[in-house]
Amino acid sequence: MCLRVKVRLDVTKRLVRGKKITVEGGESRWVNFKYERLPNFCYRCGLLNHALKDCLENDAENKSTEGEVL
């Protein structure tokens, strides 16, 4: 099952791979996110305001409260 949606994001926060949502009946499901046409995206820290080569963050594993960072 696929669903395409257009959403607004706070671009000062990290993008995440997905999020757990609750569906009818109270069951939790993981939803993977697919982002398209990302400008200046850093794959190390998950932020949109710079590219990987300009990242100041170290190579430590990054986690977010909403899911693993991209």
mmCIF file of the N, C-alpha and C atoms, coordinates in Angstrom:
data_MODEL
# 
_entry.id   MODEL 
# 
loop_
_atom_site.group_PDB 
_atom_site.id 
_atom_site.type_symbol 
_atom_site.label_atom_id 
_atom_site.label_alt_id 
_atom_site.label_comp_id 
_atom_site.label_asym_id 
_atom_site.label_entity_id 
_atom_site.label_seq_id 
_atom_site.pdbx_PDB_ins_code 
_atom_site.Cartn_x 
_atom_site.Cartn_y 
_atom_site.Cartn_z 
_atom_site.occupancy 
_atom_site.B_iso_or_equiv 
_atom_site.pdbx_formal_charge 
_atom_site.auth_seq_id 
_atom_site.auth_comp_id 
_atom_site.auth_asym_id 
_atom_site.auth_atom_id 
_atom_site.pdbx_PDB_model_num 
ATOM 1   N N  . MET A 1 1  ? 0.844  -1.172 0.000  1.00 0.00 ? 1  MET A N  1 
ATOM 2   C CA . MET A 1 1  ? 0.000  0.000  0.000  1.00 0.00 ? 1  MET A CA 1 
ATOM 3   C C  . MET A 1 1  ? 0.890  1.235  0.000  1.00 0.00 ? 1  MET A C  1 
ATOM 4   N N  . CYS A 1 2  ? 0.603  2.166  -0.869 1.00 0.00 ? 2  CYS A N  1 
ATOM 5   C CA . CYS A 1 2  ? 1.370  3.407  -0.954 1.00 0.00 ? 2  CYS A CA 1 
ATOM 6   C C  . CYS A 1 2  ? 0.437  4.591  -0.830 1.00 0.00 ? 2  CYS A C  1 
ATOM 7   N N  . LEU A 1 3  ? 0.977  5.645  -0.282 1.00 0.00 ? 3  LEU A N  1 
ATOM 8   C CA . LEU A 1 3  ? 0.222  6.878  -0.131 1.00 0.00 ? 3  LEU A CA 1 
ATOM 9   C C  . LEU A 1 3  ? 1.187  8.021  -0.349 1.00 0.00 ? 3  LEU A C  1 
ATOM 10  N N  . ARG A 1 4  ? 0.822  8.960  -1.167 1.00 0.00 ? 4  ARG A N  1 
ATOM 11  C CA . ARG A 1 4  ? 1.660  10.132 -1.406 1.00 0.00 ? 4  ARG A CA 1 
ATOM 12  C C  . ARG A 1 4  ? 0.971  11.323 -0.762 1.00 0.00 ? 4  ARG A C  1 
ATOM 13  N N  . VAL A 1 5  ? 1.729  12.036 0.060  1.00 0.00 ? 5  VAL A N  1 
ATOM 14  C CA . VAL A 1 5  ? 1.189  13.219 0.729  1.00 0.00 ? 5  VAL A CA 1 
ATOM 15  C C  . VAL A 1 5  ? 2.183  14.364 0.609  1.00 0.00 ? 5  VAL A C  1 
ATOM 16  N N  . LYS A 1 6  ? 1.670  15.556 0.697  1.00 0.00 ? 6  LYS A N  1 
ATOM 17  C CA . LYS A 1 6  ? 2.505  16.746 0.717  1.00 0.00 ? 6  LYS A CA 1 
ATOM 18  C C  . LYS A 1 6  ? 2.367  17.341 2.113  1.00 0.00 ? 6  LYS A C  1 
ATOM 19  N N  . VAL A 1 7  ? 3.497  17.561 2.775  1.00 0.00 ? 7  VAL A N  1 
ATOM 20  C CA . VAL A 1 7  ? 3.459  18.052 4.157  1.00 0.00 ? 7  VAL A CA 1 
ATOM 21  C C  . VAL A 1 7  ? 4.388  19.250 4.319  1.00 0.00 ? 7  VAL A C  1 
ATOM 22  N N  . ARG A 1 8  ? 4.175  19.970 5.399  1.00 0.00 ? 8  ARG A N  1 
ATOM 23  C CA . ARG A 1 8  ? 5.086  21.049 5.775  1.00 0.00 ? 8  ARG A CA 1 
ATOM 24  C C  . ARG A 1 8  ? 6.029  20.517 6.832  1.00 0.00 ? 8  ARG A C  1 
ATOM 25  N N  . LEU A 1 9  ? 7.304  20.852 6.704  1.00 0.00 ? 9  LEU A N  1 
ATOM 26  C CA . LEU A 1 9  ? 8.325  20.404 7.643  1.00 0.00 ? 9  LEU A CA 1 
ATOM 27  C C  . LEU A 1 9  ? 9.031  21.591 8.264  1.00 0.00 ? 9  LEU A C  1 
ATOM 28  N N  . ASP A 1 10 ? 9.472  21.422 9.505  1.00 0.00 ? 10 ASP A N  1 
ATOM 29  C CA . ASP A 1 10 ? 10.364 22.389 10.130 1.00 0.00 ? 10 ASP A CA 1 
ATOM 30  C C  . ASP A 1 10 ? 11.759 22.029 9.640  1.00 0.00 ? 10 ASP A C  1 
ATOM 31  N N  . VAL A 1 11 ? 12.294 22.805 8.718  1.00 0.00 ? 11 VAL A N  1 
ATOM 32  C CA . VAL A 1 11 ? 13.569 22.460 8.091  1.00 0.00 ? 11 VAL A CA 1 
ATOM 33  C C  . VAL A 1 11 ? 14.773 22.700 9.001  1.00 0.00 ? 11 VAL A C  1 
ATOM 34  N N  . THR A 1 12 ? 14.543 23.200 10.213 1.00 0.00 ? 12 THR A N  1 
ATOM 35  C CA . THR A 1 12 ? 15.643 23.348 11.167 1.00 0.00 ? 12 THR A CA 1 
ATOM 36  C C  . THR A 1 12 ? 15.836 22.078 11.979 1.00 0.00 ? 12 THR A C  1 
ATOM 37  N N  . LYS A 1 13 ? 14.934 21.104 11.813 1.00 0.00 ? 13 LYS A N  1 
ATOM 38  C CA . LYS A 1 13 ? 15.035 19.826 12.516 1.00 0.00 ? 13 LYS A CA 1 
ATOM 39  C C  . LYS A 1 13 ? 15.500 18.743 11.550 1.00 0.00 ? 13 LYS A C  1 
ATOM 40  N N  . ARG A 1 14 ? 16.031 17.664 12.108 1.00 0.00 ? 14 ARG A N  1 
ATOM 41  C CA . ARG A 1 14 ? 16.536 16.550 11.303 1.00 0.00 ? 14 ARG A CA 1 
ATOM 42  C C  . ARG A 1 14 ? 15.404 15.773 10.639 1.00 0.00 ? 14 ARG A C  1 
ATOM 43  N N  . LEU A 1 15 ? 15.668 15.301 9.431  1.00 0.00 ? 15 LEU A N  1 
ATOM 44  C CA . LEU A 1 15 ? 14.725 14.417 8.760  1.00 0.00 ? 15 LEU A CA 1 
ATOM 45  C C  . LEU A 1 15 ? 14.903 13.017 9.325  1.00 0.00 ? 15 LEU A C  1 
ATOM 46  N N  . VAL A 1 16 ? 13.818 12.287 9.448  1.00 0.00 ? 16 VAL A N  1 
ATOM 47  C CA . VAL A 1 16 ? 13.873 10.931 9.983  1.00 0.00 ? 16 VAL A CA 1 
ATOM 48  C C  . VAL A 1 16 ? 13.437 9.942  8.908  1.00 0.00 ? 16 VAL A C  1 
ATOM 49  N N  . ARG A 1 17 ? 13.822 8.675  9.084  1.00 0.00 ? 17 ARG A N  1 
ATOM 50  C CA . ARG A 1 17 ? 13.483 7.627  8.110  1.00 0.00 ? 17 ARG A CA 1 
ATOM 51  C C  . ARG A 1 17 ? 12.007 7.256  8.140  1.00 0.00 ? 17 ARG A C  1 
ATOM 52  N N  . GLY A 1 18 ? 11.355 7.446  9.272  1.00 0.00 ? 18 GLY A N  1 
ATOM 53  C CA . GLY A 1 18 ? 9.958  7.080  9.409  1.00 0.00 ? 18 GLY A CA 1 
ATOM 54  C C  . GLY A 1 18 ? 9.468  7.347  10.812 1.00 0.00 ? 18 GLY A C  1 
ATOM 55  N N  . LYS A 1 19 ? 8.256  6.865  11.085 1.00 0.00 ? 19 LYS A N  1 
ATOM 56  C CA . LYS A 1 19 ? 7.651  7.103  12.388 1.00 0.00 ? 19 LYS A CA 1 
ATOM 57  C C  . LYS A 1 19 ? 6.588  6.041  12.646 1.00 0.00 ? 19 LYS A C  1 
ATOM 58  N N  . LYS A 1 20 ? 6.418  5.682  13.915 1.00 0.00 ? 20 LYS A N  1 
ATOM 59  C CA . LYS A 1 20 ? 5.339  4.775  14.289 1.00 0.00 ? 20 LYS A CA 1 
ATOM 60  C C  . LYS A 1 20 ? 4.049  5.566  14.387 1.00 0.00 ? 20 LYS A C  1 
ATOM 61  N N  . ILE A 1 21 ? 3.000  5.045  13.773 1.00 0.00 ? 21 ILE A N  1 
ATOM 62  C CA . ILE A 1 21 ? 1.689  5.676  13.875 1.00 0.00 ? 21 ILE A CA 1 
ATOM 63  C C  . ILE A 1 21 ? 0.700  4.643  14.391 1.00 0.00 ? 21 ILE A C  1 
ATOM 64  N N  . THR A 1 22 ? -0.379 5.130  14.981 1.00 0.00 ? 22 THR A N  1 
ATOM 65  C CA . THR A 1 22 ? -1.432 4.249  15.469 1.00 0.00 ? 22 THR A CA 1 
ATOM 66  C C  . THR A 1 22 ? -2.564 4.254  14.452 1.00 0.00 ? 22 THR A C  1 
ATOM 67  N N  . VAL A 1 23 ? -2.964 3.076  14.017 1.00 0.00 ? 23 VAL A N  1 
ATOM 68  C CA . VAL A 1 23 ? -4.046 2.941  13.045 1.00 0.00 ? 23 VAL A CA 1 
ATOM 69  C C  . VAL A 1 23 ? -5.319 2.519  13.766 1.00 0.00 ? 23 VAL A C  1 
ATOM 70  N N  . GLU A 1 24 ? -6.403 2.432  13.028 1.00 0.00 ? 24 GLU A N  1 
ATOM 71  C CA . GLU A 1 24 ? -7.676 2.014  13.620 1.00 0.00 ? 24 GLU A CA 1 
ATOM 72  C C  . GLU A 1 24 ? -7.514 0.721  14.387 1.00 0.00 ? 24 GLU A C  1 
ATOM 73  N N  . GLY A 1 25 ? -8.155 0.638  15.533 1.00 0.00 ? 25 GLY A N  1 
ATOM 74  C CA . GLY A 1 25 ? -8.048 -0.547 16.359 1.00 0.00 ? 25 GLY A CA 1 
ATOM 75  C C  . GLY A 1 25 ? -6.909 -0.463 17.359 1.00 0.00 ? 25 GLY A C  1 
ATOM 76  N N  . GLY A 1 26 ? -6.157 0.644  17.340 1.00 0.00 ? 26 GLY A N  1 
ATOM 77  C CA . GLY A 1 26 ? -5.081 0.837  18.297 1.00 0.00 ? 26 GLY A CA 1 
ATOM 78  C C  . GLY A 1 26 ? -3.771 0.166  17.948 1.00 0.00 ? 26 GLY A C  1 
ATOM 79  N N  . GLU A 1 27 ? -3.698 -0.461 16.786 1.00 0.00 ? 27 GLU A N  1 
ATOM 80  C CA . GLU A 1 27 ? -2.468 -1.136 16.374 1.00 0.00 ? 27 GLU A CA 1 
ATOM 81  C C  . GLU A 1 27 ? -1.430 -0.109 15.910 1.00 0.00 ? 27 GLU A C  1 
ATOM 82  N N  . SER A 1 28 ? -0.173 -0.320 16.299 1.00 0.00 ? 28 SER A N  1 
ATOM 83  C CA . SER A 1 28 ? 0.915  0.569  15.875 1.00 0.00 ? 28 SER A CA 1 
ATOM 84  C C  . SER A 1 28 ? 1.607  -0.010 14.654 1.00 0.00 ? 28 SER A C  1 
ATOM 85  N N  . ARG A 1 29 ? 1.930  0.874  13.727 1.00 0.00 ? 29 ARG A N  1 
ATOM 86  C CA . ARG A 1 29 ? 2.640  0.473  12.508 1.00 0.00 ? 29 ARG A CA 1 
ATOM 87  C C  . ARG A 1 29 ? 3.754  1.461  12.231 1.00 0.00 ? 29 ARG A C  1 
ATOM 88  N N  . TRP A 1 30 ? 4.860  0.953  11.659 1.00 0.00 ? 30 TRP A N  1 
ATOM 89  C CA . TRP A 1 30 ? 5.963  1.807  11.251 1.00 0.00 ? 30 TRP A CA 1 
ATOM 90  C C  . TRP A 1 30 ? 5.709  2.272  9.823  1.00 0.00 ? 30 TRP A C  1 
ATOM 91  N N  . VAL A 1 31 ? 5.838  3.576  9.590  1.00 0.00 ? 31 VAL A N  1 
ATOM 92  C CA . VAL A 1 31 ? 5.672  4.145  8.256  1.00 0.00 ? 31 VAL A CA 1 
ATOM 93  C C  . VAL A 1 31 ? 7.017  4.706  7.812  1.00 0.00 ? 31 VAL A C  1 
ATOM 94  N N  . ASN A 1 32 ? 7.550  4.189  6.706  1.00 0.00 ? 32 ASN A N  1 
ATOM 95  C CA . ASN A 1 32 ? 8.800  4.704  6.138  1.00 0.00 ? 32 ASN A CA 1 
ATOM 96  C C  . ASN A 1 32 ? 8.508  5.959  5.337  1.00 0.00 ? 32 ASN A C  1 
ATOM 97  N N  . PHE A 1 33 ? 9.373  6.950  5.456  1.00 0.00 ? 33 PHE A N  1 
ATOM 98  C CA . PHE A 1 33 ? 9.236  8.181  4.690  1.00 0.00 ? 33 PHE A CA 1 
ATOM 99  C C  . PHE A 1 33 ? 10.204 8.158  3.519  1.00 0.00 ? 33 PHE A C  1 
ATOM 100 N N  . LYS A 1 34 ? 9.775  8.694  2.400  1.00 0.00 ? 34 LYS A N  1 
ATOM 101 C CA . LYS A 1 34 ? 10.644 8.860  1.236  1.00 0.00 ? 34 LYS A CA 1 
ATOM 102 C C  . LYS A 1 34 ? 10.592 10.338 0.863  1.00 0.00 ? 34 LYS A C  1 
ATOM 103 N N  . TYR A 1 35 ? 11.742 10.976 0.890  1.00 0.00 ? 35 TYR A N  1 
ATOM 104 C CA . TYR A 1 35 ? 11.824 12.398 0.579  1.00 0.00 ? 35 TYR A CA 1 
ATOM 105 C C  . TYR A 1 35 ? 12.290 12.565 -0.858 1.00 0.00 ? 35 TYR A C  1 
ATOM 106 N N  . GLU A 1 36 ? 11.732 13.558 -1.541 1.00 0.00 ? 36 GLU A N  1 
ATOM 107 C CA . GLU A 1 36 ? 12.105 13.821 -2.928 1.00 0.00 ? 36 GLU A CA 1 
ATOM 108 C C  . GLU A 1 36 ? 12.607 15.250 -3.074 1.00 0.00 ? 36 GLU A C  1 
ATOM 109 N N  . ARG A 1 37 ? 13.510 15.435 -4.009 1.00 0.00 ? 37 ARG A N  1 
ATOM 110 C CA . ARG A 1 37 ? 14.025 16.762 -4.368 1.00 0.00 ? 37 ARG A CA 1 
ATOM 111 C C  . ARG A 1 37 ? 14.559 17.540 -3.163 1.00 0.00 ? 37 ARG A C  1 
ATOM 112 N N  . LEU A 1 38 ? 15.486 16.942 -2.431 1.00 0.00 ? 38 LEU A N  1 
ATOM 113 C CA . LEU A 1 38 ? 16.066 17.595 -1.259 1.00 0.00 ? 38 LEU A CA 1 
ATOM 114 C C  . LEU A 1 38 ? 17.256 18.470 -1.656 1.00 0.00 ? 38 LEU A C  1 
ATOM 115 N N  . PRO A 1 39 ? 17.191 19.765 -1.348 1.00 0.00 ? 39 PRO A N  1 
ATOM 116 C CA . PRO A 1 39 ? 18.333 20.641 -1.634 1.00 0.00 ? 39 PRO A CA 1 
ATOM 117 C C  . PRO A 1 39 ? 19.339 20.597 -0.488 1.00 0.00 ? 39 PRO A C  1 
ATOM 118 N N  . ASN A 1 40 ? 20.613 20.551 -0.775 1.00 0.00 ? 40 ASN A N  1 
ATOM 119 C CA . ASN A 1 40 ? 21.659 20.610 0.259  1.00 0.00 ? 40 ASN A CA 1 
ATOM 120 C C  . ASN A 1 40 ? 21.359 19.750 1.474  1.00 0.00 ? 40 ASN A C  1 
ATOM 121 N N  . PHE A 1 41 ? 21.181 18.473 1.276  1.00 0.00 ? 41 PHE A N  1 
ATOM 122 C CA . PHE A 1 41 ? 20.878 17.575 2.391  1.00 0.00 ? 41 PHE A CA 1 
ATOM 123 C C  . PHE A 1 41 ? 22.143 16.901 2.891  1.00 0.00 ? 41 PHE A C  1 
ATOM 124 N N  . CYS A 1 42 ? 22.342 16.898 4.210  1.00 0.00 ? 42 CYS A N  1 
ATOM 125 C CA . CYS A 1 42 ? 23.499 16.251 4.819  1.00 0.00 ? 42 CYS A CA 1 
ATOM 126 C C  . CYS A 1 42 ? 23.097 14.866 5.318  1.00 0.00 ? 42 CYS A C  1 
ATOM 127 N N  . TYR A 1 43 ? 23.707 13.828 4.754  1.00 0.00 ? 43 TYR A N  1 
ATOM 128 C CA . TYR A 1 43 ? 23.384 12.456 5.142  1.00 0.00 ? 43 TYR A CA 1 
ATOM 129 C C  . TYR A 1 43 ? 24.027 12.054 6.462  1.00 0.00 ? 43 TYR A C  1 
ATOM 130 N N  . ARG A 1 44 ? 24.891 12.854 7.020  1.00 0.00 ? 44 ARG A N  1 
ATOM 131 C CA . ARG A 1 44 ? 25.504 12.563 8.317  1.00 0.00 ? 44 ARG A CA 1 
ATOM 132 C C  . ARG A 1 44 ? 24.586 13.008 9.462  1.00 0.00 ? 44 ARG A C  1 
ATOM 133 N N  . CYS A 1 45 ? 24.127 14.257 9.442  1.00 0.00 ? 45 CYS A N  1 
ATOM 134 C CA . CYS A 1 45 ? 23.346 14.773 10.574 1.00 0.00 ? 45 CYS A CA 1 
ATOM 135 C C  . CYS A 1 45 ? 21.856 14.886 10.280 1.00 0.00 ? 45 CYS A C  1 
ATOM 136 N N  . GLY A 1 46 ? 21.438 14.769 9.013  1.00 0.00 ? 46 GLY A N  1 
ATOM 137 C CA . GLY A 1 46 ? 20.025 14.787 8.674  1.00 0.00 ? 46 GLY A CA 1 
ATOM 138 C C  . GLY A 1 46 ? 19.421 16.164 8.491  1.00 0.00 ? 46 GLY A C  1 
ATOM 139 N N  . LEU A 1 47 ? 20.250 17.201 8.410  1.00 0.00 ? 47 LEU A N  1 
ATOM 140 C CA . LEU A 1 47 ? 19.735 18.560 8.239  1.00 0.00 ? 47 LEU A CA 1 
ATOM 141 C C  . LEU A 1 47 ? 19.773 18.988 6.779  1.00 0.00 ? 47 LEU A C  1 
ATOM 142 N N  . LEU A 1 48 ? 18.908 19.958 6.453  1.00 0.00 ? 48 LEU A N  1 
ATOM 143 C CA . LEU A 1 48 ? 18.780 20.420 5.078  1.00 0.00 ? 48 LEU A CA 1 
ATOM 144 C C  . LEU A 1 48 ? 19.617 21.643 4.736  1.00 0.00 ? 48 LEU A C  1 
ATOM 145 N N  . ASN A 1 49 ? 20.278 22.258 5.693  1.00 0.00 ? 49 ASN A N  1 
ATOM 146 C CA . ASN A 1 49 ? 20.925 23.539 5.408  1.00 0.00 ? 49 ASN A CA 1 
ATOM 147 C C  . ASN A 1 49 ? 22.378 23.441 4.948  1.00 0.00 ? 49 ASN A C  1 
ATOM 148 N N  . HIS A 1 50 ? 22.898 22.229 4.762  1.00 0.00 ? 50 HIS A N  1 
ATOM 149 C CA . HIS A 1 50 ? 24.265 22.063 4.270  1.00 0.00 ? 50 HIS A CA 1 
ATOM 150 C C  . HIS A 1 50 ? 24.444 20.659 3.688  1.00 0.00 ? 50 HIS A C  1 
ATOM 151 N N  . ALA A 1 51 ? 25.521 20.500 2.938  1.00 0.00 ? 51 ALA A N  1 
ATOM 152 C CA . ALA A 1 51 ? 25.837 19.195 2.345  1.00 0.00 ? 51 ALA A CA 1 
ATOM 153 C C  . ALA A 1 51 ? 26.783 18.429 3.262  1.00 0.00 ? 51 ALA A C  1 
ATOM 154 N N  . LEU A 1 52 ? 26.944 17.147 3.007  1.00 0.00 ? 52 LEU A N  1 
ATOM 155 C CA . LEU A 1 52 ? 27.800 16.278 3.819  1.00 0.00 ? 52 LEU A CA 1 
ATOM 156 C C  . LEU A 1 52 ? 29.214 16.837 3.964  1.00 0.00 ? 52 LEU A C  1 
ATOM 157 N N  . LYS A 1 53 ? 29.777 17.345 2.897  1.00 0.00 ? 53 LYS A N  1 
ATOM 158 C CA . LYS A 1 53 ? 31.157 17.847 2.937  1.00 0.00 ? 53 LYS A CA 1 
ATOM 159 C C  . LYS A 1 53 ? 31.319 19.054 3.857  1.00 0.00 ? 53 LYS A C  1 
ATOM 160 N N  . ASP A 1 54 ? 30.226 19.747 4.177  1.00 0.00 ? 54 ASP A N  1 
ATOM 161 C CA . ASP A 1 54 ? 30.276 20.934 5.032  1.00 0.00 ? 54 ASP A CA 1 
ATOM 162 C C  . ASP A 1 54 ? 29.792 20.669 6.452  1.00 0.00 ? 54 ASP A C  1 
ATOM 163 N N  . CYS A 1 55 ? 29.536 19.409 6.796  1.00 0.00 ? 55 CYS A N  1 
ATOM 164 C CA . CYS A 1 55 ? 28.976 19.064 8.102  1.00 0.00 ? 55 CYS A CA 1 
ATOM 165 C C  . CYS A 1 55 ? 30.020 19.231 9.207  1.00 0.00 ? 55 CYS A C  1 
ATOM 166 N N  . LEU A 1 56 ? 29.603 19.837 10.307 1.00 0.00 ? 56 LEU A N  1 
ATOM 167 C CA . LEU A 1 56 ? 30.485 20.045 11.455 1.00 0.00 ? 56 LEU A CA 1 
ATOM 168 C C  . LEU A 1 56 ? 30.328 18.960 12.509 1.00 0.00 ? 56 LEU A C  1 
ATOM 169 N N  . GLU A 1 57 ? 29.321 18.115 12.345 1.00 0.00 ? 57 GLU A N  1 
ATOM 170 C CA . GLU A 1 57 ? 29.063 17.058 13.321 1.00 0.00 ? 57 GLU A CA 1 
ATOM 171 C C  . GLU A 1 57 ? 30.032 15.896 13.109 1.00 0.00 ? 57 GLU A C  1 
ATOM 172 N N  . ASN A 1 58 ? 30.403 15.223 14.195 1.00 0.00 ? 58 ASN A N  1 
ATOM 173 C CA . ASN A 1 58 ? 31.322 14.088 14.063 1.00 0.00 ? 58 ASN A CA 1 
ATOM 174 C C  . ASN A 1 58 ? 30.591 12.870 13.512 1.00 0.00 ? 58 ASN A C  1 
ATOM 175 N N  . ASP A 1 59 ? 31.282 11.767 13.369 1.00 0.00 ? 59 ASP A N  1 
ATOM 176 C CA . ASP A 1 59 ? 30.709 10.557 12.788 1.00 0.00 ? 59 ASP A CA 1 
ATOM 177 C C  . ASP A 1 59 ? 29.894 9.734  13.768 1.00 0.00 ? 59 ASP A C  1 
ATOM 178 N N  . ALA A 1 60 ? 29.595 10.268 14.951 1.00 0.00 ? 60 ALA A N  1 
ATOM 179 C CA . ALA A 1 60 ? 28.821 9.521  15.943 1.00 0.00 ? 60 ALA A CA 1 
ATOM 180 C C  . ALA A 1 60 ? 27.446 9.194  15.385 1.00 0.00 ? 60 ALA A C  1 
ATOM 181 N N  . GLU A 1 61 ? 26.884 8.090  15.851 1.00 0.00 ? 61 GLU A N  1 
ATOM 182 C CA . GLU A 1 61 ? 25.566 7.667  15.398 1.00 0.00 ? 61 GLU A CA 1 
ATOM 183 C C  . GLU A 1 61 ? 24.529 8.677  15.856 1.00 0.00 ? 61 GLU A C  1 
ATOM 184 N N  . ASN A 1 62 ? 23.668 9.106  14.945 1.00 0.00 ? 62 ASN A N  1 
ATOM 185 C CA . ASN A 1 62 ? 22.647 10.107 15.248 1.00 0.00 ? 62 ASN A CA 1 
ATOM 186 C C  . ASN A 1 62 ? 21.294 9.444  15.414 1.00 0.00 ? 62 ASN A C  1 
ATOM 187 N N  . LYS A 1 63 ? 20.618 9.787  16.470 1.00 0.00 ? 63 LYS A N  1 
ATOM 188 C CA . LYS A 1 63 ? 19.274 9.280  16.713 1.00 0.00 ? 63 LYS A CA 1 
ATOM 189 C C  . LYS A 1 63 ? 18.343 10.447 16.987 1.00 0.00 ? 63 LYS A C  1 
ATOM 190 N N  . SER A 1 64 ? 17.088 10.273 16.667 1.00 0.00 ? 64 SER A N  1 
ATOM 191 C CA . SER A 1 64 ? 16.066 11.262 16.946 1.00 0.00 ? 64 SER A CA 1 
ATOM 192 C C  . SER A 1 64 ? 14.992 10.594 17.778 1.00 0.00 ? 64 SER A C  1 
ATOM 193 N N  . THR A 1 65 ? 14.206 11.378 18.488 1.00 0.00 ? 65 THR A N  1 
ATOM 194 C CA . THR A 1 65 ? 13.134 10.799 19.291 1.00 0.00 ? 65 THR A CA 1 
ATOM 195 C C  . THR A 1 65 ? 12.040 10.211 18.412 1.00 0.00 ? 65 THR A C  1 
ATOM 196 N N  . GLU A 1 66 ? 11.970 10.612 17.149 1.00 0.00 ? 66 GLU A N  1 
ATOM 197 C CA . GLU A 1 66 ? 10.922 10.127 16.267 1.00 0.00 ? 66 GLU A CA 1 
ATOM 198 C C  . GLU A 1 66 ? 11.391 9.021  15.344 1.00 0.00 ? 66 GLU A C  1 
ATOM 199 N N  . GLY A 1 67 ? 12.625 8.654  15.390 1.00 0.00 ? 67 GLY A N  1 
ATOM 200 C CA . GLY A 1 67 ? 13.127 7.595  14.531 1.00 0.00 ? 67 GLY A CA 1 
ATOM 201 C C  . GLY A 1 67 ? 14.564 7.845  14.147 1.00 0.00 ? 67 GLY A C  1 
ATOM 202 N N  . GLU A 1 68 ? 15.132 6.877  13.469 1.00 0.00 ? 68 GLU A N  1 
ATOM 203 C CA . GLU A 1 68 ? 16.522 6.988  13.056 1.00 0.00 ? 68 GLU A CA 1 
ATOM 204 C C  . GLU A 1 68 ? 16.667 8.079  12.008 1.00 0.00 ? 68 GLU A C  1 
ATOM 205 N N  . VAL A 1 69 ? 17.698 8.876  12.158 1.00 0.00 ? 69 VAL A N  1 
ATOM 206 C CA . VAL A 1 69 ? 17.966 9.943  11.206 1.00 0.00 ? 69 VAL A CA 1 
ATOM 207 C C  . VAL A 1 69 ? 18.446 9.331  9.906  1.00 0.00 ? 69 VAL A C  1 
ATOM 208 N N  . LEU A 1 70 ? 18.082 9.958  8.798  1.00 0.00 ? 70 LEU A N  1 
ATOM 209 C CA . LEU A 1 70 ? 18.503 9.484  7.474  1.00 0.00 ? 70 LEU A CA 1 
ATOM 210 C C  . LEU A 1 70 ? 19.994 9.432  7.336  1.00 0.00 ? 70 LEU A C  1 
# 
